[in-house]
């Protein structure tokens, strides 16, 4: 949501059930880490993006 929709941290938090922006920051950092280190996770993310945008 942050990259593709250019949503703010509070907007993302609200969409995810009223989460705090600090929780969103942690989640963004975790996803970035997993994209670099976990090939299976990266593949799943790319497939999901492909399904959404194509």
mmCIF entry with sequence, helices, sheets and N, C-alpha, C, O atoms, coordinates in Angstrom:
data_MODEL
# 
_entry.id   MODEL 
# 
_entity.id                         1 
_entity.type                       polymer 
_entity.pdbx_number_of_molecules   1 
# 
_entity_poly.entity_id                      1 
_entity_poly.type                           'polypeptide(L)' 
_entity_poly.nstd_linkage                   no 
_entity_poly.nstd_monomer                   no 
_entity_poly.pdbx_seq_one_letter_code       
;(UNK)(UNK)(UNK)(UNK)(UNK)(UNK)(UNK)(UNK)(UNK)(UNK)(UNK)(UNK)(UNK)(UNK)(UNK)(UNK)
(UNK)(UNK)(UNK)(UNK)(UNK)(UNK)(UNK)(UNK)(UNK)(UNK)(UNK)(UNK)(UNK)(UNK)(UNK)(UNK)
(UNK)(UNK)(UNK)(UNK)(UNK)(UNK)(UNK)(UNK)(UNK)(UNK)(UNK)(UNK)(UNK)(UNK)(UNK)(UNK)
(UNK)(UNK)(UNK)(UNK)(UNK)(UNK)
;
_entity_poly.pdbx_seq_one_letter_code_can   XXXXXXXXXXXXXXXXXXXXXXXXXXXXXXXXXXXXXXXXXXXXXXXXXXXXXX 
_entity_poly.pdbx_strand_id                 A 
# 
loop_
_entity_poly_seq.entity_id 
_entity_poly_seq.num 
_entity_poly_seq.mon_id 
_entity_poly_seq.hetero 
1 1  UNK n 
1 2  UNK n 
1 3  UNK n 
1 4  UNK n 
1 5  UNK n 
1 6  UNK n 
1 7  UNK n 
1 8  UNK n 
1 9  UNK n 
1 10 UNK n 
1 11 UNK n 
1 12 UNK n 
1 13 UNK n 
1 14 UNK n 
1 15 UNK n 
1 16 UNK n 
1 17 UNK n 
1 18 UNK n 
1 19 UNK n 
1 20 UNK n 
1 21 UNK n 
1 22 UNK n 
1 23 UNK n 
1 24 UNK n 
1 25 UNK n 
1 26 UNK n 
1 27 UNK n 
1 28 UNK n 
1 29 UNK n 
1 30 UNK n 
1 31 UNK n 
1 32 UNK n 
1 33 UNK n 
1 34 UNK n 
1 35 UNK n 
1 36 UNK n 
1 37 UNK n 
1 38 UNK n 
1 39 UNK n 
1 40 UNK n 
1 41 UNK n 
1 42 UNK n 
1 43 UNK n 
1 44 UNK n 
1 45 UNK n 
1 46 UNK n 
1 47 UNK n 
1 48 UNK n 
1 49 UNK n 
1 50 UNK n 
1 51 UNK n 
1 52 UNK n 
1 53 UNK n 
1 54 UNK n 
# 
_struct_asym.id          A 
_struct_asym.entity_id   1 
# 
loop_
_struct_conf.conf_type_id 
_struct_conf.id 
_struct_conf.pdbx_PDB_helix_id 
_struct_conf.beg_label_comp_id 
_struct_conf.beg_label_asym_id 
_struct_conf.beg_label_seq_id 
_struct_conf.pdbx_beg_PDB_ins_code 
_struct_conf.end_label_comp_id 
_struct_conf.end_label_asym_id 
_struct_conf.end_label_seq_id 
_struct_conf.pdbx_end_PDB_ins_code 
_struct_conf.beg_auth_comp_id 
_struct_conf.beg_auth_asym_id 
_struct_conf.beg_auth_seq_id 
_struct_conf.end_auth_comp_id 
_struct_conf.end_auth_asym_id 
_struct_conf.end_auth_seq_id 
_struct_conf.pdbx_PDB_helix_class 
_struct_conf.details 
_struct_conf.pdbx_PDB_helix_length 
HELX_P HELX_P1 AA1 UNK A 9  ? UNK A 15 ? UNK A 9  UNK A 15 1 ? 7  
HELX_P HELX_P2 AA2 UNK A 21 ? UNK A 37 ? UNK A 21 UNK A 37 1 ? 17 
HELX_P HELX_P3 AA3 UNK A 39 ? UNK A 53 ? UNK A 39 UNK A 53 1 ? 15 
# 
_struct_conf_type.id          HELX_P 
_struct_conf_type.criteria    ? 
_struct_conf_type.reference   ? 
# 
loop_
_atom_site.group_PDB 
_atom_site.id 
_atom_site.type_symbol 
_atom_site.label_atom_id 
_atom_site.label_alt_id 
_atom_site.label_comp_id 
_atom_site.label_asym_id 
_atom_site.label_entity_id 
_atom_site.label_seq_id 
_atom_site.pdbx_PDB_ins_code 
_atom_site.Cartn_x 
_atom_site.Cartn_y 
_atom_site.Cartn_z 
_atom_site.occupancy 
_atom_site.B_iso_or_equiv 
_atom_site.pdbx_formal_charge 
_atom_site.auth_seq_id 
_atom_site.auth_comp_id 
_atom_site.auth_asym_id 
_atom_site.auth_atom_id 
_atom_site.pdbx_PDB_model_num 
ATOM 1   N N  . UNK A 1 1  ? 0.823  -1.191  0.000   1.00 0.00 ? 1  UNK A N  1 
ATOM 2   C CA . UNK A 1 1  ? 0.000  0.000   0.000   1.00 0.00 ? 1  UNK A CA 1 
ATOM 3   C C  . UNK A 1 1  ? 0.865  1.251   0.000   1.00 0.00 ? 1  UNK A C  1 
ATOM 4   O O  . UNK A 1 1  ? 0.541  2.248   -0.646  1.00 0.00 ? 1  UNK A O  1 
ATOM 5   N N  . UNK A 1 2  ? 1.946  1.187   0.717   1.00 0.00 ? 2  UNK A N  1 
ATOM 6   C CA . UNK A 1 2  ? 2.817  2.359   0.806   1.00 0.00 ? 2  UNK A CA 1 
ATOM 7   C C  . UNK A 1 2  ? 3.417  2.693   -0.548  1.00 0.00 ? 2  UNK A C  1 
ATOM 8   O O  . UNK A 1 2  ? 3.421  3.856   -0.949  1.00 0.00 ? 2  UNK A O  1 
ATOM 9   N N  . UNK A 1 3  ? 3.925  1.695   -1.257  1.00 0.00 ? 3  UNK A N  1 
ATOM 10  C CA . UNK A 1 3  ? 4.564  1.933   -2.547  1.00 0.00 ? 3  UNK A CA 1 
ATOM 11  C C  . UNK A 1 3  ? 3.552  2.077   -3.681  1.00 0.00 ? 3  UNK A C  1 
ATOM 12  O O  . UNK A 1 3  ? 3.618  3.031   -4.456  1.00 0.00 ? 3  UNK A O  1 
ATOM 13  N N  . UNK A 1 4  ? 2.642  1.157   -3.778  1.00 0.00 ? 4  UNK A N  1 
ATOM 14  C CA . UNK A 1 4  ? 1.745  1.107   -4.931  1.00 0.00 ? 4  UNK A CA 1 
ATOM 15  C C  . UNK A 1 4  ? 0.627  2.136   -4.863  1.00 0.00 ? 4  UNK A C  1 
ATOM 16  O O  . UNK A 1 4  ? 0.214  2.660   -5.897  1.00 0.00 ? 4  UNK A O  1 
ATOM 17  N N  . UNK A 1 5  ? 0.131  2.434   -3.680  1.00 0.00 ? 5  UNK A N  1 
ATOM 18  C CA . UNK A 1 5  ? -0.979 3.385   -3.544  1.00 0.00 ? 5  UNK A CA 1 
ATOM 19  C C  . UNK A 1 5  ? -0.526 4.735   -3.007  1.00 0.00 ? 5  UNK A C  1 
ATOM 20  O O  . UNK A 1 5  ? -1.321 5.668   -2.897  1.00 0.00 ? 5  UNK A O  1 
ATOM 21  N N  . UNK A 1 6  ? 0.762  4.831   -2.674  1.00 0.00 ? 6  UNK A N  1 
ATOM 22  C CA . UNK A 1 6  ? 1.317  6.064   -2.121  1.00 0.00 ? 6  UNK A CA 1 
ATOM 23  C C  . UNK A 1 6  ? 0.520  6.522   -0.891  1.00 0.00 ? 6  UNK A C  1 
ATOM 24  O O  . UNK A 1 6  ? 0.286  7.714   -0.693  1.00 0.00 ? 6  UNK A O  1 
ATOM 25  N N  . UNK A 1 7  ? 0.117  5.558   -0.084  1.00 0.00 ? 7  UNK A N  1 
ATOM 26  C CA . UNK A 1 7  ? -0.679 5.850   1.103   1.00 0.00 ? 7  UNK A CA 1 
ATOM 27  C C  . UNK A 1 7  ? 0.234  6.249   2.263   1.00 0.00 ? 7  UNK A C  1 
ATOM 28  O O  . UNK A 1 7  ? 1.370  5.786   2.364   1.00 0.00 ? 7  UNK A O  1 
ATOM 29  N N  . UNK A 1 8  ? -0.275 7.101   3.121   1.00 0.00 ? 8  UNK A N  1 
ATOM 30  C CA . UNK A 1 8  ? 0.485  7.521   4.300   1.00 0.00 ? 8  UNK A CA 1 
ATOM 31  C C  . UNK A 1 8  ? 0.420  6.429   5.366   1.00 0.00 ? 8  UNK A C  1 
ATOM 32  O O  . UNK A 1 8  ? -0.429 5.539   5.315   1.00 0.00 ? 8  UNK A O  1 
ATOM 33  N N  . UNK A 1 9  ? 1.324  6.515   6.319   1.00 0.00 ? 9  UNK A N  1 
ATOM 34  C CA . UNK A 1 9  ? 1.333  5.526   7.405   1.00 0.00 ? 9  UNK A CA 1 
ATOM 35  C C  . UNK A 1 9  ? 0.011  5.514   8.173   1.00 0.00 ? 9  UNK A C  1 
ATOM 36  O O  . UNK A 1 9  ? -0.515 4.433   8.439   1.00 0.00 ? 9  UNK A O  1 
ATOM 37  N N  . UNK A 1 10 ? -0.549 6.676   8.543   1.00 0.00 ? 10 UNK A N  1 
ATOM 38  C CA . UNK A 1 10 ? -1.851 6.651   9.218   1.00 0.00 ? 10 UNK A CA 1 
ATOM 39  C C  . UNK A 1 10 ? -2.966 6.060   8.348   1.00 0.00 ? 10 UNK A C  1 
ATOM 40  O O  . UNK A 1 10 ? -3.842 5.365   8.863   1.00 0.00 ? 10 UNK A O  1 
ATOM 41  N N  . UNK A 1 11 ? -2.944 6.327   7.036   1.00 0.00 ? 11 UNK A N  1 
ATOM 42  C CA . UNK A 1 11 ? -3.960 5.756   6.144   1.00 0.00 ? 11 UNK A CA 1 
ATOM 43  C C  . UNK A 1 11 ? -3.859 4.238   6.106   1.00 0.00 ? 11 UNK A C  1 
ATOM 44  O O  . UNK A 1 11 ? -4.872 3.541   6.149   1.00 0.00 ? 11 UNK A O  1 
ATOM 45  N N  . UNK A 1 12 ? -2.651 3.738   6.026   1.00 0.00 ? 12 UNK A N  1 
ATOM 46  C CA . UNK A 1 12 ? -2.449 2.285   6.012   1.00 0.00 ? 12 UNK A CA 1 
ATOM 47  C C  . UNK A 1 12 ? -2.903 1.683   7.331   1.00 0.00 ? 12 UNK A C  1 
ATOM 48  O O  . UNK A 1 12 ? -3.593 0.664   7.351   1.00 0.00 ? 12 UNK A O  1 
ATOM 49  N N  . UNK A 1 13 ? -2.515 2.314   8.432   1.00 0.00 ? 13 UNK A N  1 
ATOM 50  C CA . UNK A 1 13 ? -2.928 1.829   9.749   1.00 0.00 ? 13 UNK A CA 1 
ATOM 51  C C  . UNK A 1 13 ? -4.432 1.759   9.889   1.00 0.00 ? 13 UNK A C  1 
ATOM 52  O O  . UNK A 1 13 ? -4.967 0.789   10.428  1.00 0.00 ? 13 UNK A O  1 
ATOM 53  N N  . UNK A 1 14 ? -5.115 2.778   9.409   1.00 0.00 ? 14 UNK A N  1 
ATOM 54  C CA . UNK A 1 14 ? -6.580 2.796   9.465   1.00 0.00 ? 14 UNK A CA 1 
ATOM 55  C C  . UNK A 1 14 ? -7.169 1.668   8.635   1.00 0.00 ? 14 UNK A C  1 
ATOM 56  O O  . UNK A 1 14 ? -8.105 0.998   9.072   1.00 0.00 ? 14 UNK A O  1 
ATOM 57  N N  . UNK A 1 15 ? -6.625 1.452   7.434   1.00 0.00 ? 15 UNK A N  1 
ATOM 58  C CA . UNK A 1 15 ? -7.119 0.389   6.555   1.00 0.00 ? 15 UNK A CA 1 
ATOM 59  C C  . UNK A 1 15 ? -6.863 -1.001  7.131   1.00 0.00 ? 15 UNK A C  1 
ATOM 60  O O  . UNK A 1 15 ? -7.579 -1.950  6.812   1.00 0.00 ? 15 UNK A O  1 
ATOM 61  N N  . UNK A 1 16 ? -5.851 -1.119  7.970   1.00 0.00 ? 16 UNK A N  1 
ATOM 62  C CA . UNK A 1 16 ? -5.497 -2.404  8.563   1.00 0.00 ? 16 UNK A CA 1 
ATOM 63  C C  . UNK A 1 16 ? -6.105 -2.575  9.955   1.00 0.00 ? 16 UNK A C  1 
ATOM 64  O O  . UNK A 1 16 ? -5.540 -3.269  10.801  1.00 0.00 ? 16 UNK A O  1 
ATOM 65  N N  . UNK A 1 17 ? -7.218 -1.964  10.183  1.00 0.00 ? 17 UNK A N  1 
ATOM 66  C CA . UNK A 1 17 ? -7.934 -2.193  11.425  1.00 0.00 ? 17 UNK A CA 1 
ATOM 67  C C  . UNK A 1 17 ? -7.600 -1.227  12.536  1.00 0.00 ? 17 UNK A C  1 
ATOM 68  O O  . UNK A 1 17 ? -7.727 -1.567  13.712  1.00 0.00 ? 17 UNK A O  1 
ATOM 69  N N  . UNK A 1 18 ? -7.169 -0.015  12.180  1.00 0.00 ? 18 UNK A N  1 
ATOM 70  C CA . UNK A 1 18 ? -6.901 0.993   13.197  1.00 0.00 ? 18 UNK A CA 1 
ATOM 71  C C  . UNK A 1 18 ? -5.547 0.853   13.863  1.00 0.00 ? 18 UNK A C  1 
ATOM 72  O O  . UNK A 1 18 ? -5.371 1.267   15.009  1.00 0.00 ? 18 UNK A O  1 
ATOM 73  N N  . UNK A 1 19 ? -4.595 0.277   13.160  1.00 0.00 ? 19 UNK A N  1 
ATOM 74  C CA . UNK A 1 19 ? -3.247 0.118   13.712  1.00 0.00 ? 19 UNK A CA 1 
ATOM 75  C C  . UNK A 1 19 ? -2.544 1.460   13.819  1.00 0.00 ? 19 UNK A C  1 
ATOM 76  O O  . UNK A 1 19 ? -2.846 2.390   13.071  1.00 0.00 ? 19 UNK A O  1 
ATOM 77  N N  . UNK A 1 20 ? -1.619 1.555   14.740  1.00 0.00 ? 20 UNK A N  1 
ATOM 78  C CA . UNK A 1 20 ? -0.808 2.749   14.943  1.00 0.00 ? 20 UNK A CA 1 
ATOM 79  C C  . UNK A 1 20 ? 0.232  2.860   13.830  1.00 0.00 ? 20 UNK A C  1 
ATOM 80  O O  . UNK A 1 20 ? 0.645  1.850   13.260  1.00 0.00 ? 20 UNK A O  1 
ATOM 81  N N  . UNK A 1 21 ? 0.650  4.079   13.524  1.00 0.00 ? 21 UNK A N  1 
ATOM 82  C CA . UNK A 1 21 ? 1.628  4.272   12.454  1.00 0.00 ? 21 UNK A CA 1 
ATOM 83  C C  . UNK A 1 21 ? 2.957  3.578   12.754  1.00 0.00 ? 21 UNK A C  1 
ATOM 84  O O  . UNK A 1 21 ? 3.667  3.179   11.830  1.00 0.00 ? 21 UNK A O  1 
ATOM 85  N N  . UNK A 1 22 ? 3.298  3.433   14.031  1.00 0.00 ? 22 UNK A N  1 
ATOM 86  C CA . UNK A 1 22 ? 4.555  2.747   14.369  1.00 0.00 ? 22 UNK A CA 1 
ATOM 87  C C  . UNK A 1 22 ? 4.473  1.258   14.031  1.00 0.00 ? 22 UNK A C  1 
ATOM 88  O O  . UNK A 1 22 ? 5.477  0.646   13.666  1.00 0.00 ? 22 UNK A O  1 
ATOM 89  N N  . UNK A 1 23 ? 3.298  0.686   14.151  1.00 0.00 ? 23 UNK A N  1 
ATOM 90  C CA . UNK A 1 23 ? 3.098  -0.707  13.756  1.00 0.00 ? 23 UNK A CA 1 
ATOM 91  C C  . UNK A 1 23 ? 3.277  -0.846  12.250  1.00 0.00 ? 23 UNK A C  1 
ATOM 92  O O  . UNK A 1 23 ? 3.860  -1.819  11.774  1.00 0.00 ? 23 UNK A O  1 
ATOM 93  N N  . UNK A 1 24 ? 2.774  0.129   11.509  1.00 0.00 ? 24 UNK A N  1 
ATOM 94  C CA . UNK A 1 24 ? 2.912  0.119   10.052  1.00 0.00 ? 24 UNK A CA 1 
ATOM 95  C C  . UNK A 1 24 ? 4.384  0.244   9.662   1.00 0.00 ? 24 UNK A C  1 
ATOM 96  O O  . UNK A 1 24 ? 4.846  -0.447  8.754   1.00 0.00 ? 24 UNK A O  1 
ATOM 97  N N  . UNK A 1 25 ? 5.117  1.116   10.340  1.00 0.00 ? 25 UNK A N  1 
ATOM 98  C CA . UNK A 1 25 ? 6.548  1.265   10.067  1.00 0.00 ? 25 UNK A CA 1 
ATOM 99  C C  . UNK A 1 25 ? 7.260  -0.072  10.260  1.00 0.00 ? 25 UNK A C  1 
ATOM 100 O O  . UNK A 1 25 ? 8.053  -0.488  9.415   1.00 0.00 ? 25 UNK A O  1 
ATOM 101 N N  . UNK A 1 26 ? 6.973  -0.741  11.374  1.00 0.00 ? 26 UNK A N  1 
ATOM 102 C CA . UNK A 1 26 ? 7.593  -2.038  11.650  1.00 0.00 ? 26 UNK A CA 1 
ATOM 103 C C  . UNK A 1 26 ? 7.246  -3.043  10.557  1.00 0.00 ? 26 UNK A C  1 
ATOM 104 O O  . UNK A 1 26 ? 8.111  -3.791  10.102  1.00 0.00 ? 26 UNK A O  1 
ATOM 105 N N  . UNK A 1 27 ? 5.993  -3.062  10.135  1.00 0.00 ? 27 UNK A N  1 
ATOM 106 C CA . UNK A 1 27 ? 5.569  -3.998  9.094   1.00 0.00 ? 27 UNK A CA 1 
ATOM 107 C C  . UNK A 1 27 ? 6.281  -3.705  7.769   1.00 0.00 ? 27 UNK A C  1 
ATOM 108 O O  . UNK A 1 27 ? 6.700  -4.632  7.076   1.00 0.00 ? 27 UNK A O  1 
ATOM 109 N N  . UNK A 1 28 ? 6.418  -2.431  7.415   1.00 0.00 ? 28 UNK A N  1 
ATOM 110 C CA . UNK A 1 28 ? 7.113  -2.058  6.175   1.00 0.00 ? 28 UNK A CA 1 
ATOM 111 C C  . UNK A 1 28 ? 8.569  -2.505  6.222   1.00 0.00 ? 28 UNK A C  1 
ATOM 112 O O  . UNK A 1 28 ? 9.103  -3.004  5.232   1.00 0.00 ? 28 UNK A O  1 
ATOM 113 N N  . UNK A 1 29 ? 9.199  -2.327  7.359   1.00 0.00 ? 29 UNK A N  1 
ATOM 114 C CA . UNK A 1 29 ? 10.593 -2.749  7.517   1.00 0.00 ? 29 UNK A CA 1 
ATOM 115 C C  . UNK A 1 29 ? 10.719 -4.265  7.418   1.00 0.00 ? 29 UNK A C  1 
ATOM 116 O O  . UNK A 1 29 ? 11.655 -4.777  6.803   1.00 0.00 ? 29 UNK A O  1 
ATOM 117 N N  . UNK A 1 30 ? 9.779  -4.976  8.021   1.00 0.00 ? 30 UNK A N  1 
ATOM 118 C CA . UNK A 1 30 ? 9.793  -6.437  7.987   1.00 0.00 ? 30 UNK A CA 1 
ATOM 119 C C  . UNK A 1 30 ? 9.607  -6.954  6.561   1.00 0.00 ? 30 UNK A C  1 
ATOM 120 O O  . UNK A 1 30 ? 10.302 -7.877  6.135   1.00 0.00 ? 30 UNK A O  1 
ATOM 121 N N  . UNK A 1 31 ? 8.679  -6.365  5.835   1.00 0.00 ? 31 UNK A N  1 
ATOM 122 C CA . UNK A 1 31 ? 8.451  -6.781  4.452   1.00 0.00 ? 31 UNK A CA 1 
ATOM 123 C C  . UNK A 1 31 ? 9.690  -6.502  3.609   1.00 0.00 ? 31 UNK A C  1 
ATOM 124 O O  . UNK A 1 31 ? 10.086 -7.341  2.799   1.00 0.00 ? 31 UNK A O  1 
ATOM 125 N N  . UNK A 1 32 ? 10.303 -5.346  3.786   1.00 0.00 ? 32 UNK A N  1 
ATOM 126 C CA . UNK A 1 32 ? 11.523 -5.018  3.034   1.00 0.00 ? 32 UNK A CA 1 
ATOM 127 C C  . UNK A 1 32 ? 12.617 -6.035  3.316   1.00 0.00 ? 32 UNK A C  1 
ATOM 128 O O  . UNK A 1 32 ? 13.331 -6.454  2.405   1.00 0.00 ? 32 UNK A O  1 
ATOM 129 N N  . UNK A 1 33 ? 12.751 -6.433  4.577   1.00 0.00 ? 33 UNK A N  1 
ATOM 130 C CA . UNK A 1 33 ? 13.760 -7.430  4.952   1.00 0.00 ? 33 UNK A CA 1 
ATOM 131 C C  . UNK A 1 33 ? 13.452 -8.773  4.298   1.00 0.00 ? 33 UNK A C  1 
ATOM 132 O O  . UNK A 1 33 ? 14.343 -9.419  3.746   1.00 0.00 ? 33 UNK A O  1 
ATOM 133 N N  . UNK A 1 34 ? 12.203 -9.187  4.360   1.00 0.00 ? 34 UNK A N  1 
ATOM 134 C CA . UNK A 1 34 ? 11.827 -10.477 3.781   1.00 0.00 ? 34 UNK A CA 1 
ATOM 135 C C  . UNK A 1 34 ? 11.990 -10.483 2.260   1.00 0.00 ? 34 UNK A C  1 
ATOM 136 O O  . UNK A 1 34 ? 12.359 -11.507 1.685   1.00 0.00 ? 34 UNK A O  1 
ATOM 137 N N  . UNK A 1 35 ? 11.724 -9.370  1.613   1.00 0.00 ? 35 UNK A N  1 
ATOM 138 C CA . UNK A 1 35 ? 11.905 -9.297  0.164   1.00 0.00 ? 35 UNK A CA 1 
ATOM 139 C C  . UNK A 1 35 ? 13.360 -9.520  -0.222  1.00 0.00 ? 35 UNK A C  1 
ATOM 140 O O  . UNK A 1 35 ? 13.647 -10.051 -1.295  1.00 0.00 ? 35 UNK A O  1 
ATOM 141 N N  . UNK A 1 36 ? 14.273 -9.118  0.645   1.00 0.00 ? 36 UNK A N  1 
ATOM 142 C CA . UNK A 1 36 ? 15.695 -9.289  0.368   1.00 0.00 ? 36 UNK A CA 1 
ATOM 143 C C  . UNK A 1 36 ? 16.208 -10.688 0.714   1.00 0.00 ? 36 UNK A C  1 
ATOM 144 O O  . UNK A 1 36 ? 17.151 -11.175 0.090   1.00 0.00 ? 36 UNK A O  1 
ATOM 145 N N  . UNK A 1 37 ? 15.592 -11.331 1.701   1.00 0.00 ? 37 UNK A N  1 
ATOM 146 C CA . UNK A 1 37 ? 16.171 -12.564 2.229   1.00 0.00 ? 37 UNK A CA 1 
ATOM 147 C C  . UNK A 1 37 ? 15.371 -13.834 1.970   1.00 0.00 ? 37 UNK A C  1 
ATOM 148 O O  . UNK A 1 37 ? 15.910 -14.932 2.108   1.00 0.00 ? 37 UNK A O  1 
ATOM 149 N N  . UNK A 1 38 ? 14.106 -13.714 1.602   1.00 0.00 ? 38 UNK A N  1 
ATOM 150 C CA . UNK A 1 38 ? 13.241 -14.892 1.488   1.00 0.00 ? 38 UNK A CA 1 
ATOM 151 C C  . UNK A 1 38 ? 12.705 -15.000 0.057   1.00 0.00 ? 38 UNK A C  1 
ATOM 152 O O  . UNK A 1 38 ? 11.793 -14.270 -0.332  1.00 0.00 ? 38 UNK A O  1 
ATOM 153 N N  . UNK A 1 39 ? 13.277 -15.909 -0.709  1.00 0.00 ? 39 UNK A N  1 
ATOM 154 C CA . UNK A 1 39 ? 12.889 -16.064 -2.110  1.00 0.00 ? 39 UNK A CA 1 
ATOM 155 C C  . UNK A 1 39 ? 11.431 -16.459 -2.274  1.00 0.00 ? 39 UNK A C  1 
ATOM 156 O O  . UNK A 1 39 ? 10.767 -15.985 -3.197  1.00 0.00 ? 39 UNK A O  1 
ATOM 157 N N  . UNK A 1 40 ? 10.924 -17.308 -1.408  1.00 0.00 ? 40 UNK A N  1 
ATOM 158 C CA . UNK A 1 40 ? 9.530  -17.740 -1.500  1.00 0.00 ? 40 UNK A CA 1 
ATOM 159 C C  . UNK A 1 40 ? 8.595  -16.563 -1.229  1.00 0.00 ? 40 UNK A C  1 
ATOM 160 O O  . UNK A 1 40 ? 7.610  -16.380 -1.945  1.00 0.00 ? 40 UNK A O  1 
ATOM 161 N N  . UNK A 1 41 ? 8.891  -15.767 -0.210  1.00 0.00 ? 41 UNK A N  1 
ATOM 162 C CA . UNK A 1 41 ? 8.084  -14.587 0.097   1.00 0.00 ? 41 UNK A CA 1 
ATOM 163 C C  . UNK A 1 41 ? 8.096  -13.620 -1.081  1.00 0.00 ? 41 UNK A C  1 
ATOM 164 O O  . UNK A 1 41 ? 7.047  -13.126 -1.495  1.00 0.00 ? 41 UNK A O  1 
ATOM 165 N N  . UNK A 1 42 ? 9.288  -13.349 -1.623  1.00 0.00 ? 42 UNK A N  1 
ATOM 166 C CA . UNK A 1 42 ? 9.428  -12.425 -2.751  1.00 0.00 ? 42 UNK A CA 1 
ATOM 167 C C  . UNK A 1 42 ? 8.595  -12.905 -3.940  1.00 0.00 ? 42 UNK A C  1 
ATOM 168 O O  . UNK A 1 42 ? 7.921  -12.106 -4.590  1.00 0.00 ? 42 UNK A O  1 
ATOM 169 N N  . UNK A 1 43 ? 8.641  -14.194 -4.218  1.00 0.00 ? 43 UNK A N  1 
ATOM 170 C CA . UNK A 1 43 ? 7.868  -14.761 -5.314  1.00 0.00 ? 43 UNK A CA 1 
ATOM 171 C C  . UNK A 1 43 ? 6.372  -14.572 -5.089  1.00 0.00 ? 43 UNK A C  1 
ATOM 172 O O  . UNK A 1 43 ? 5.645  -14.229 -6.022  1.00 0.00 ? 43 UNK A O  1 
ATOM 173 N N  . UNK A 1 44 ? 5.914  -14.789 -3.881  1.00 0.00 ? 44 UNK A N  1 
ATOM 174 C CA . UNK A 1 44 ? 4.492  -14.631 -3.562  1.00 0.00 ? 44 UNK A CA 1 
ATOM 175 C C  . UNK A 1 44 ? 4.050  -13.183 -3.720  1.00 0.00 ? 44 UNK A C  1 
ATOM 176 O O  . UNK A 1 44 ? 2.957  -12.912 -4.216  1.00 0.00 ? 44 UNK A O  1 
ATOM 177 N N  . UNK A 1 45 ? 4.902  -12.257 -3.298  1.00 0.00 ? 45 UNK A N  1 
ATOM 178 C CA . UNK A 1 45 ? 4.573  -10.832 -3.433  1.00 0.00 ? 45 UNK A CA 1 
ATOM 179 C C  . UNK A 1 45 ? 4.480  -10.456 -4.905  1.00 0.00 ? 45 UNK A C  1 
ATOM 180 O O  . UNK A 1 45 ? 3.540  -9.773  -5.312  1.00 0.00 ? 45 UNK A O  1 
ATOM 181 N N  . UNK A 1 46 ? 5.444  -10.894 -5.704  1.00 0.00 ? 46 UNK A N  1 
ATOM 182 C CA . UNK A 1 46 ? 5.437  -10.569 -7.125  1.00 0.00 ? 46 UNK A CA 1 
ATOM 183 C C  . UNK A 1 46 ? 4.227  -11.181 -7.831  1.00 0.00 ? 46 UNK A C  1 
ATOM 184 O O  . UNK A 1 46 ? 3.645  -10.551 -8.714  1.00 0.00 ? 46 UNK A O  1 
ATOM 185 N N  . UNK A 1 47 ? 3.845  -12.399 -7.452  1.00 0.00 ? 47 UNK A N  1 
ATOM 186 C CA . UNK A 1 47 ? 2.651  -13.015 -8.047  1.00 0.00 ? 47 UNK A CA 1 
ATOM 187 C C  . UNK A 1 47 ? 1.408  -12.234 -7.676  1.00 0.00 ? 47 UNK A C  1 
ATOM 188 O O  . UNK A 1 47 ? 0.540  -12.022 -8.522  1.00 0.00 ? 47 UNK A O  1 
ATOM 189 N N  . UNK A 1 48 ? 1.302  -11.803 -6.434  1.00 0.00 ? 48 UNK A N  1 
ATOM 190 C CA . UNK A 1 48 ? 0.139  -11.028 -5.984  1.00 0.00 ? 48 UNK A CA 1 
ATOM 191 C C  . UNK A 1 48 ? 0.068  -9.704  -6.732  1.00 0.00 ? 48 UNK A C  1 
ATOM 192 O O  . UNK A 1 48 ? -1.005 -9.299  -7.179  1.00 0.00 ? 48 UNK A O  1 
ATOM 193 N N  . UNK A 1 49 ? 1.212  -9.024  -6.872  1.00 0.00 ? 49 UNK A N  1 
ATOM 194 C CA . UNK A 1 49 ? 1.226  -7.761  -7.609  1.00 0.00 ? 49 UNK A CA 1 
ATOM 195 C C  . UNK A 1 49 ? 0.829  -7.977  -9.061  1.00 0.00 ? 49 UNK A C  1 
ATOM 196 O O  . UNK A 1 49 ? 0.102  -7.168  -9.637  1.00 0.00 ? 49 UNK A O  1 
ATOM 197 N N  . UNK A 1 50 ? 1.299  -9.051  -9.645  1.00 0.00 ? 50 UNK A N  1 
ATOM 198 C CA . UNK A 1 50 ? 0.960  -9.366  -11.027 1.00 0.00 ? 50 UNK A CA 1 
ATOM 199 C C  . UNK A 1 50 ? -0.543 -9.586  -11.177 1.00 0.00 ? 50 UNK A C  1 
ATOM 200 O O  . UNK A 1 50 ? -1.142 -9.124  -12.149 1.00 0.00 ? 50 UNK A O  1 
ATOM 201 N N  . UNK A 1 51 ? -1.146 -10.276 -10.238 1.00 0.00 ? 51 UNK A N  1 
ATOM 202 C CA . UNK A 1 51 ? -2.582 -10.516 -10.279 1.00 0.00 ? 51 UNK A CA 1 
ATOM 203 C C  . UNK A 1 51 ? -3.362 -9.205  -10.138 1.00 0.00 ? 51 UNK A C  1 
ATOM 204 O O  . UNK A 1 51 ? -4.408 -9.037  -10.764 1.00 0.00 ? 51 UNK A O  1 
ATOM 205 N N  . UNK A 1 52 ? -2.867 -8.298  -9.335  1.00 0.00 ? 52 UNK A N  1 
ATOM 206 C CA . UNK A 1 52 ? -3.568 -7.035  -9.113  1.00 0.00 ? 52 UNK A CA 1 
ATOM 207 C C  . UNK A 1 52 ? -3.450 -6.104  -10.313 1.00 0.00 ? 52 UNK A C  1 
ATOM 208 O O  . UNK A 1 52 ? -4.431 -5.481  -10.720 1.00 0.00 ? 52 UNK A O  1 
ATOM 209 N N  . UNK A 1 53 ? -2.263 -6.011  -10.872 1.00 0.00 ? 53 UNK A N  1 
ATOM 210 C CA . UNK A 1 53 ? -2.008 -4.995  -11.881 1.00 0.00 ? 53 UNK A CA 1 
ATOM 211 C C  . UNK A 1 53 ? -2.102 -5.477  -13.317 1.00 0.00 ? 53 UNK A C  1 
ATOM 212 O O  . UNK A 1 53 ? -2.018 -4.664  -14.238 1.00 0.00 ? 53 UNK A O  1 
ATOM 213 N N  . UNK A 1 54 ? -2.272 -6.773  -13.537 1.00 0.00 ? 54 UNK A N  1 
ATOM 214 C CA . UNK A 1 54 ? -2.365 -7.269  -14.915 1.00 0.00 ? 54 UNK A CA 1 
ATOM 215 C C  . UNK A 1 54 ? -3.669 -7.968  -15.170 1.00 0.00 ? 54 UNK A C  1 
ATOM 216 O O  . UNK A 1 54 ? -3.908 -8.445  -16.280 1.00 0.00 ? 54 UNK A O  1 
# 
